[in-house]
Amino acid sequence: MPPLPSPLYALLSGFLACAMPPGWQGVPGPSGQQSAPHIAQQASAVFATPGATHAQPAQSGIEAEPPRLEVQYGWARLTLEGKILLATPEEVAPPLTSRTYLELGATSRARLVWPGGAQVQLNGTTGLELDPEPDTGGLGWTWRFRRLTTAEIDIRRGAHSLYMPQGQMLMPARALFRLEGTAGGATRLFHRAGNRIELDLGGRYTFLVPVGAHRPLPLRLDPLPASYRGRTATSP
């Protein structure tokens, strides 16, 4: 992408300064242009195509174990390999080896576990698409939340890209955080511990969310990508 003209770049920097809450640190784009001091204080760019900044290749040809679902209360409905399955505390779901759409009821609780890599505790109404990324040895996954009540997430290993209901994307690496959804689709983030979380709002910037941040995620700066709008677990 070519560098922005100076007047337009200044306008964008000013807009981002107003749009982002205090404590959210901007990161410059691939052109090497630096943002305003109150947005970013970085010497090197870390912005890249979504999901590329933290991708980890498979190691020694060993595939990571696929995630598994543990329903603690209520029910979960999964669309997996063209089949619709119902999981309960008594009916155990199979390992999630391919693209899966997961739904939880309003009073349901369930946990997703990537052995040795990550886990998420889901509470209440949830719609979540999980999609393994190719050539990552099972370490790379894309999450797309369609509906969200609360999610307690612990990422220890792997390359995970998390899309929120309004299209914002989080790229955590070794982080512990909580997501809280609202009826209107907005999402609150409470970053508890670990590394700063990279937040992609579209456009030319990503932002680094510090530990201790607890606030709503800003809206995207551009329209949702076509690959996100309307996509389901059964899409080609």
C-alpha positions in Angstrom: 0.0 0.0 0.0 1.6 3.4 -1.0 2.2 6.0 1.7 -0.5 8.4 2.5 -0.1 12.0 1.3 1.1 14.3 4.1 -2.2 16.2 4.6 -4.3 13.0 4.6 -1.8 11.3 7.0 -2.1 14.2 9.4 -5.9 14.1 9.2 -5.9 10.3 9.9 -3.5 10.7 12.9 -5.7 13.4 14.4 -8.8 11.2 13.9 -7.2 8.3 15.6 -6.1 10.4 18.5 -9.7 11.4 19.1 -11.2 8.0 18.4 -9.0 5.9 20.7 -9.4 6.0 24.5 -6.4 6.9 26.7 -4.0 4.0 27.1 -4.4 2.5 23.7 -1.1 2.7 21.8 -1.1 2.9 18.1 1.4 1.1 15.8 2.7 2.6 12.5 1.9 1.0 9.2 4.3 -0.7 6.8 5.3 2.5 5.0 7.4 3.5 8.1 5.4 6.7 8.8 5.2 7.5 12.4 2.0 8.4 14.2 1.5 11.4 16.4 3.4 11.1 19.7 0.3 10.7 21.8 -0.8 7.8 19.6 2.4 5.8 19.2 6.0 5.7 20.5 7.4 2.9 18.5 10.6 2.7 16.4 9.6 -0.3 14.3 6.4 -1.2 12.6 4.5 -4.3 13.7 1.4 -3.8 11.5 0.8 -6.6 9.0 -2.0 -8.4 7.3 -4.5 -9.6 10.0 -3.2 -12.8 11.6 0.3 -12.5 10.1 2.0 -10.7 13.0 1.9 -13.6 15.4 1.6 -16.7 13.2 3.7 -19.7 14.3 4.6 -22.4 11.9 4.3 -26.1 12.8 7.3 -27.3 14.7 9.1 -30.5 13.6 6.1 -31.7 11.7 4.2 -32.5 14.9 0.5 -31.6 14.8 -0.9 -30.0 18.0 -3.9 -31.7 19.6 -7.3 -30.4 18.3 -9.4 -28.4 20.7 -12.0 -30.2 22.7 -15.3 -28.9 24.2 -16.4 -29.5 27.7 -20.1 -28.6 28.5 -20.4 -27.9 32.2 -24.1 -26.9 32.3 -26.9 -26.8 29.8 -26.2 -27.6 26.2 -24.1 -26.8 23.2 -24.9 -27.3 19.5 -22.1 -27.8 17.0 -22.0 -27.7 13.2 -19.0 -29.9 12.4 -18.2 -31.5 9.0 -21.8 -30.9 7.8 -23.3 -32.5 10.9 -25.3 -30.9 13.7 -24.4 -32.4 17.1 -25.7 -31.7 20.5 -23.3 -31.8 23.5 -24.3 -31.8 27.2 -22.4 -32.7 30.4 -23.3 -36.3 29.6 -22.9 -36.3 25.8 -19.3 -35.5 25.1 -18.5 -33.7 21.8 -15.8 -35.0 19.4 -12.5 -33.2 19.0 -12.9 -30.1 16.8 -10.6 -31.0 13.9 -12.1 -28.6 11.2 -14.3 -25.5 10.9 -16.9 -25.6 13.6 -19.8 -23.4 14.6 -20.6 -23.5 18.3 -23.8 -22.3 19.9 -24.6 -22.1 23.6 -27.9 -21.5 25.3 -28.6 -18.5 27.6 -27.9 -20.5 30.8 -25.2 -22.8 29.4 -21.6 -22.9 30.4 -18.8 -24.6 28.5 -15.0 -24.6 28.2 -12.9 -25.0 25.0 -9.4 -26.3 25.6 -6.4 -26.5 23.2 -4.2 -28.9 25.2 -1.1 -27.0 26.3 -2.0 -24.0 24.2 -5.2 -22.1 25.2 -8.5 -22.3 26.8 -11.7 -20.2 27.0 -14.6 -20.4 29.4 -17.9 -19.4 27.7 -20.9 -18.4 29.7 -24.4 -17.7 28.4 -25.6 -17.1 24.9 -22.8 -17.6 22.5 -22.3 -18.0 18.7 -18.7 -18.8 17.8 -17.1 -20.0 14.6 -13.7 -21.7 14.9 -11.5 -22.2 11.9 -8.1 -23.8 11.8 -5.5 -22.0 9.8 -3.6 -24.1 7.2 0.1 -24.9 7.6 0.3 -24.0 11.3 0.4 -27.6 12.7 -2.9 -27.0 14.6 -1.4 -23.9 16.3 -3.2 -21.3 14.3 -7.0 -20.6 14.7 -9.4 -17.9 13.7 -12.3 -17.3 16.1 -15.4 -15.3 14.9 -17.8 -14.4 17.7 -21.3 -13.9 16.3 -22.9 -13.6 19.7 -21.1 -13.2 23.0 -22.1 -12.9 26.7 -18.8 -13.5 28.6 -15.6 -15.3 27.7 -12.6 -15.8 30.0 -9.7 -16.5 27.7 -6.1 -17.7 28.4 -3.7 -17.9 25.5 -0.4 -19.5 26.2 0.8 -20.8 22.8 -0.3 -20.6 19.2 -1.5 -18.0 16.8 -5.1 -17.0 17.5 -7.0 -14.2 15.7 -10.3 -13.3 17.4 -13.0 -11.4 15.6 -15.7 -9.6 17.7 -19.4 -9.4 16.7 -18.7 -5.9 15.3 -15.6 -7.0 13.4 -12.8 -5.8 15.6 -9.9 -8.3 15.7 -7.7 -9.2 18.7 -4.4 -10.9 18.2 -3.3 -12.0 21.7 0.0 -13.8 22.4 0.4 -15.2 25.9 -2.4 -13.2 27.5 -5.2 -13.6 30.0 -8.3 -11.5 29.4 -12.1 -11.3 29.6 -14.6 -10.4 26.9 -18.1 -9.1 27.8 -20.7 -8.7 25.1 -23.8 -6.5 24.9 -27.2 -7.0 23.2 -26.2 -4.4 20.6 -23.0 -6.3 19.6 -20.4 -4.1 21.4 -17.6 -5.8 23.3 -15.8 -4.8 26.5 -12.2 -6.0 27.1 -10.6 -6.6 30.5 -6.9 -7.4 30.0 -5.9 -9.1 33.2 -2.3 -10.3 32.6 0.4 -11.2 30.1 1.6 -9.4 27.0 -0.1 -6.5 25.4 -2.9 -7.5 23.0 -2.8 -6.3 19.4 -6.1 -4.8 18.3 -6.9 -4.4 14.6 -9.6 -1.8 13.8 -9.0 -1.9 10.0 -7.3 0.9 8.1 -3.6 1.3 8.5 -3.1 0.8 12.2 -3.2 -1.7 14.9 -3.1 -0.8 18.6 -1.5 -2.4 21.6 -3.8 -2.8 24.6 -1.9 -2.7 27.9 -2.5 -5.0 30.9 -5.2 -3.5 33.2 -7.3 -2.0 30.3 -11.0 -2.4 31.0 -13.2 -0.6 28.5 -15.3 -1.0 25.4 -13.6 -1.8 22.1 -13.7 1.1 19.6 -15.6 0.6 16.4 -13.8 -0.4 13.2 -12.4 2.5 11.2 -13.6 0.9 7.9 -16.4 -1.4 6.8 -16.4 -5.1 7.8 -14.4 -7.2 5.3 -16.5 -9.2 2.9 -14.9 -12.4 4.2 -16.4 -11.7 7.6 -19.9 -10.5 6.7 -22.5 -13.3 6.7 -19.9 -16.1 6.9 -21.0 -19.3 8.6 -19.4 -22.6 9.6 -20.9 -24.2 6.5 -19.6 -21.6 4.0 -17.2 -22.8 1.4 
